[in-house]
Amino acid sequence: MTSATWGAVLPVQVWLGFDAASDQVPGTGSGAHERWSEDLEALKEAGVKAVRIGVDWSRLVPAAGRVHGGWVEWYRTVGTTARQHGLDVWWCLQERAVPAWFADEGGFGDQRLTGRWWPRWVEVAADQLGDLAAGWVPLDDPSGLARRVGGDDPARTSEALGAIVHGWRDAWRILRGPAPVATSLRVGVVRPADHTVPAQQAARESDHLMWRLWLQAWRHGVLALPGRGGDHVDDLEGSLDVLGLWVHGGDAPTPTAAEDLIMAVLERAGEQGPERPIDLTLRPGHPDPERSGEIAGAAHRAIDAAADHGVAVTRRWLAPGIAAPGAPDGLLDAQRRPSPIAEALGQDRPR
């Protein structure tokens, strides 16, 4: 069994809840605004060595061109305290929500708009939080973001993908430096829902988004949208330090199947990905905490097996770090007690 300690992911949606200034329905998450200090202490006690914190664009920039100093200070206090606890801080700059003002103008569906406002946001984050960063994750689930923007319109989804790939390149130009820049690709083994031609085509397109588009972008600097030829994008080739993969264990029917899924993902990344260190984020993804704990154990076994095949995982992340309504599969439960997931990873706790 691997001896590496897992880090904890603290997404905006689960930890803080969406803000009223975002394009999502507001929520309170797990109450981190009041309990963040307790959360960091509890994660430290659980053996966590790093935290990946979602930095909410909507809170920090509630209106175009205006930075909310109070929220900057809150994030700085959280990051400083985390470091005092010996926790490395990785900042994630874009998860599910975007500011309502940005979405209302077209958001990531408009490449011109993205090229104007997204780099400004990355610069704000780098200027205000960069001295606390052990690492950066500019975009979480970029293909999922494009699908949410495009909805049922393939042309709009394709436009969003183009804007997001260019946005990644822009973030790399700004963030590259001493703190590594990592991807966060949500991946899996794609199978058609049935044997019909439309289902098989949908599976191929999904596989293309998860693997070929992004890996070709980073390996060759080429944007290859589904159904189109490739276009060269300046400074896109090699624009990452860490190939970060996010796997949803609940996509598999059993823990054994989850182990096979994770093993297949890691082997494929080793074969097809750029020559970069690999990070794995696991979302156990099962409503039963006991089953989620079994999935976490399966992830450990898959990581060990992948290492035996020459595919080593540098960092391991567990998402979410703290459970919340609608997300019961946290490393810690809603009362900040170790969950069965933490127990499954308990051999990593410091002695």
matplotlib code that plots the C-alpha trace (Angstrom):
import matplotlib.pyplot as plt

x = [0.0, 1.3, 2.6, 1.7, -0.7, -3.8, -4.5, -8.1, -10.0, -12.2, -14.4, -16.4, -19.7, -19.2, -17.1, -18.5, -21.6, -22.3, -22.4, -25.3, -23.0, -22.5, -24.5, -25.5, -28.2, -26.7, -26.0, -24.1, -22.1, -20.6, -20.4, -16.7, -17.1, -17.6, -15.8, -12.8, -10.3, -11.9, -11.9, -8.1, -7.3, -9.5, -7.9, -4.5, -5.5, -6.8, -3.3, -3.8, -0.7, -2.2, -5.4, -6.7, -9.0, -11.5, -11.0, -14.4, -14.2, -17.7, -16.9, -13.5, -14.8, -18.5, -18.7, -16.5, -13.2, -14.0, -12.1, -13.7, -11.0, -12.8, -12.9, -9.2, -8.4, -10.5, -8.7, -5.3, -6.1, -7.2, -4.1, -1.8, -3.4, -3.2, 0.5, 0.9, -0.6, 1.9, -0.5, 0.5, -2.0, -3.1, -5.4, -8.1, -9.3, -12.3, -14.7, -18.4, -19.6, -18.7, -19.6, -23.1, -21.9, -19.5, -22.1, -24.6, -22.2, -21.6, -19.1, -16.8, -19.1, -17.5, -13.7, -13.3, -15.0, -13.0, -9.7, -10.6, -11.8, -10.3, -6.6, -7.5, -9.0, -6.0, -3.8, -5.8, -5.5, -1.7, -1.1, -3.2, -2.6, 0.6, 2.9, 0.9, 0.7, 2.3, 0.6, -2.2, -5.1, -6.5, -9.5, -11.4, -13.1, -12.7, -14.6, -17.5, -17.5, -17.7, -20.6, -22.5, -22.0, -23.1, -26.0, -27.6, -25.9, -22.8, -21.6, -21.8, -20.0, -17.2, -16.9, -16.7, -14.0, -11.9, -12.3, -11.4, -8.3, -7.1, -8.0, -5.8, -2.9, -3.4, -3.4, -0.2, 1.5, 0.6, 1.0, 4.1, 6.9, 8.1, 4.7, 3.6, 0.5, -1.7, -4.6, -7.9, -9.4, -12.4, -11.9, -13.2, -13.7, -16.3, -18.8, -21.8, -25.1, -26.4, -25.4, -27.2, -25.2, -26.1, -24.9, -21.7, -21.1, -21.8, -19.3, -16.6, -17.2, -17.0, -13.8, -12.4, -13.1, -11.6, -8.5, -7.5, -8.4, -6.5, -3.6, -3.0, -3.1, -0.4, 1.7, 1.7, 0.2, -2.8, -6.4, -8.3, -12.1, -14.4, -15.2, -12.6, -9.0, -6.3, -5.2, -1.8, -2.1, 1.0, 2.5, 0.0, 2.5, 3.8, 1.7, 1.4, 3.7, 1.4, -1.1, -3.9, -6.8, -10.1, -11.9, -15.5, -15.4, -19.2, -19.3, -18.3, -20.9, -18.5, -15.3, -13.5, -14.8, -13.7, -10.2, -10.2, -11.5, -8.8, -6.1, -7.2, -7.2, -3.7, -2.3, -3.9, -2.5, 0.9, 0.7, -0.9, -0.2, 2.6, 5.7, 4.7, 4.1, 0.6, -1.7, -4.9, -8.1, -10.6, -14.3, -15.6, -19.0, -21.3, -24.1, -23.2, -20.1, -19.0, -19.1, -17.2, -14.5, -14.3, -13.8, -11.0, -9.3, -9.7, -8.1, -5.1, -4.8, -5.1, -2.3, 0.0, -0.8, -0.2, 3.2, 4.1, 3.4, 5.6, 2.9, 3.6, 1.1, 2.9, 0.0, -3.2, -6.3, -9.6, -12.7, -14.5, -12.4, -15.5, -19.0, -21.9, -25.6, -25.6, -22.0, -21.8, -18.6, -16.2, -12.9, -14.5, -18.3, -20.4, -19.5, -15.8, -15.3, -13.2, -15.5, -15.0, -13.0, -10.5, -10.4, -9.7, -6.7, -5.8, -2.5, -1.2, -1.7, 1.4, 2.5]
y = [0.0, 3.4, 5.6, 8.9, 11.1, 12.4, 16.1, 17.4, 19.4, 22.2, 23.2, 26.4, 24.6, 22.2, 24.2, 27.7, 27.4, 29.5, 33.3, 35.5, 37.2, 34.0, 32.4, 29.5, 29.2, 30.6, 28.1, 27.8, 24.6, 23.2, 26.6, 27.2, 31.0, 30.5, 27.1, 27.4, 27.5, 24.4, 22.7, 23.2, 21.9, 18.9, 18.1, 18.4, 16.0, 13.6, 13.4, 15.8, 17.5, 19.8, 21.6, 22.6, 25.6, 26.9, 30.6, 32.0, 34.5, 35.6, 36.7, 38.3, 40.1, 40.6, 43.3, 43.8, 45.5, 45.6, 43.5, 42.8, 43.5, 41.7, 38.4, 38.8, 39.2, 36.1, 33.9, 35.3, 34.5, 31.0, 30.4, 31.8, 29.7, 26.6, 27.1, 27.6, 24.2, 22.7, 22.4, 23.2, 25.5, 24.9, 27.5, 26.5, 29.5, 28.2, 25.5, 25.4, 29.0, 32.2, 35.7, 36.6, 39.7, 37.5, 34.9, 37.5, 38.8, 35.4, 33.9, 31.2, 30.9, 34.0, 33.8, 37.6, 38.1, 35.3, 36.8, 40.1, 39.1, 35.7, 36.8, 39.8, 37.4, 35.2, 38.2, 39.3, 35.9, 35.7, 39.2, 38.7, 35.0, 34.0, 34.3, 31.7, 29.2, 25.8, 25.2, 26.3, 24.6, 27.2, 25.2, 22.3, 20.1, 22.3, 20.0, 19.9, 23.7, 23.8, 21.4, 23.4, 26.6, 24.9, 22.9, 21.0, 23.2, 21.5, 24.6, 26.6, 23.9, 23.9, 27.7, 27.4, 24.7, 27.0, 29.8, 27.6, 26.2, 29.7, 30.6, 27.8, 29.1, 32.6, 31.3, 29.4, 32.5, 34.3, 31.6, 29.7, 30.0, 28.4, 27.1, 24.2, 24.6, 21.5, 20.3, 18.9, 16.7, 14.7, 11.4, 7.8, 4.9, 5.9, 3.3, 3.9, 3.6, 1.2, -0.2, 2.5, 4.7, 7.9, 6.4, 5.2, 8.6, 10.3, 8.0, 8.8, 12.5, 12.3, 10.3, 12.9, 15.7, 13.8, 12.7, 13.6, 17.3, 18.2, 15.8, 16.8, 20.5, 20.0, 17.6, 19.4, 22.8, 22.0, 22.7, 19.8, 20.4, 17.4, 17.3, 19.9, 20.0, 21.1, 24.7, 25.7, 27.9, 29.8, 28.8, 25.9, 23.1, 21.9, 24.5, 22.4, 21.2, 18.4, 16.2, 16.2, 13.7, 13.6, 10.3, 9.8, 6.4, 6.3, 5.8, 2.2, -0.3, -1.9, -1.0, -3.7, -2.0, 1.4, -0.1, -1.3, 2.1, 4.0, 1.6, 2.0, 5.8, 5.9, 3.5, 5.5, 8.7, 7.1, 6.0, 9.0, 12.0, 14.5, 13.6, 15.3, 14.1, 12.7, 13.7, 11.9, 13.4, 10.9, 11.7, 8.5, 9.5, 7.1, 8.2, 5.5, 6.6, 3.0, 2.3, 5.5, 4.2, 1.0, 3.0, 5.0, 1.8, 0.6, 3.8, 3.0, -0.4, 1.0, 3.5, 0.8, -1.4, 1.5, 2.2, -1.5, -0.8, 2.2, 4.9, 6.7, 9.2, 12.1, 13.6, 12.1, 14.3, 13.4, 15.4, 16.8, 17.3, 18.2, 16.7, 19.0, 18.7, 16.8, 15.7, 13.1, 11.5, 13.8, 12.9, 14.4, 14.3, 17.4, 17.4, 17.4, 13.8, 11.4, 9.5, 5.8, 7.3, 8.8, 5.4, 3.7, 6.1, 5.9, 4.2, 7.5, 9.4, 10.6, 8.5]
z = [0.0, -0.9, 1.9, 0.3, 2.2, 0.4, 0.0, 0.4, -2.2, -0.9, -3.8, -3.7, -4.3, -1.4, 1.1, 0.8, -1.4, -4.5, -4.1, -5.1, -7.5, -9.5, -12.3, -9.9, -7.3, -4.0, -1.2, 2.1, 1.4, 4.6, 6.3, 5.7, 6.0, 9.8, 10.3, 8.1, 11.0, 12.5, 9.1, 8.6, 12.0, 11.5, 8.1, 9.6, 12.4, 9.7, 8.2, 5.2, 3.9, 1.3, 0.5, -2.9, -2.3, -4.8, -5.2, -6.1, -9.0, -8.2, -4.7, -5.5, -8.6, -8.1, -10.8, -13.9, -12.9, -9.1, -6.6, -3.3, -0.7, 2.1, 0.2, -0.8, 2.9, 3.8, 1.3, 2.4, 6.0, 5.1, 3.0, 5.7, 8.4, 6.3, 5.8, 9.5, 10.0, 7.6, 4.7, 1.2, -0.5, -4.1, -5.5, -8.1, -10.1, -11.9, -10.9, -11.8, -11.2, -13.0, -12.1, -13.3, -15.1, -17.1, -17.9, -18.9, -21.5, -23.0, -20.6, -21.9, -25.0, -26.4, -27.1, -27.4, -24.0, -22.4, -23.8, -22.2, -18.7, -17.9, -17.9, -15.7, -13.2, -13.3, -12.8, -9.8, -8.2, -8.9, -7.5, -4.4, -3.5, -5.4, -2.5, -0.6, -3.6, -3.5, -6.8, -9.2, -10.9, -13.4, -14.7, -13.1, -15.6, -18.6, -21.0, -18.5, -18.4, -22.2, -22.2, -19.6, -21.7, -24.9, -23.6, -26.5, -29.1, -30.5, -32.3, -29.1, -27.2, -29.8, -29.5, -25.7, -26.0, -28.3, -25.8, -22.8, -24.5, -25.3, -21.7, -20.4, -22.5, -21.1, -17.5, -18.2, -19.5, -16.3, -13.6, -14.8, -12.4, -9.2, -8.2, -10.5, -12.7, -12.8, -14.9, -13.5, -16.2, -15.2, -17.0, -17.1, -19.4, -21.9, -23.2, -25.3, -23.4, -26.0, -29.4, -31.5, -33.8, -31.9, -28.6, -30.1, -31.7, -28.4, -26.6, -29.2, -28.8, -25.1, -25.3, -27.7, -25.2, -22.3, -23.9, -27.5, -27.4, -24.3, -24.6, -28.2, -27.2, -24.6, -26.6, -29.9, -29.3, -31.6, -30.9, -32.5, -31.9, -32.7, -36.4, -37.3, -38.3, -35.9, -35.4, -33.9, -30.8, -29.7, -26.3, -25.9, -26.3, -23.0, -21.1, -17.9, -15.1, -13.7, -15.6, -13.0, -13.5, -11.6, -11.3, -10.0, -8.3, -8.1, -11.9, -11.3, -9.9, -7.4, -5.6, -7.7, -10.8, -9.5, -9.0, -12.6, -13.8, -12.0, -13.2, -16.8, -16.5, -15.1, -17.7, -20.5, -19.1, -18.9, -22.5, -24.2, -21.9, -22.0, -20.1, -16.9, -13.3, -12.7, -9.9, -9.2, -7.6, -6.4, -5.8, -4.1, -5.3, -3.4, -1.1, 1.4, 3.3, 3.9, 0.2, -0.5, 2.0, 0.0, -3.2, -1.5, -0.6, -4.2, -5.4, -3.2, -4.8, -8.3, -7.6, -6.3, -9.3, -11.8, -10.1, -10.7, -14.4, -14.4, -14.0, -10.7, -9.2, -7.6, -5.5, -4.4, -3.7, -2.1, -3.0, -1.1, 2.0, 4.1, 3.5, 2.8, 1.9, -1.4, -1.0, 1.8, 0.5, 2.3, 4.0, 7.0, 7.7, 8.2, 11.9, 11.0, 12.2, 10.1, 7.8, 6.6, 3.8, 6.2, 8.0, 4.7, 4.2, 7.9, 7.3, 5.9, 9.1, 10.9, 13.8]

ax = plt.figure().add_subplot(projection="3d")
ax.plot(x, y, z, "-o")
ax.set_aspect("equal")
plt.show()
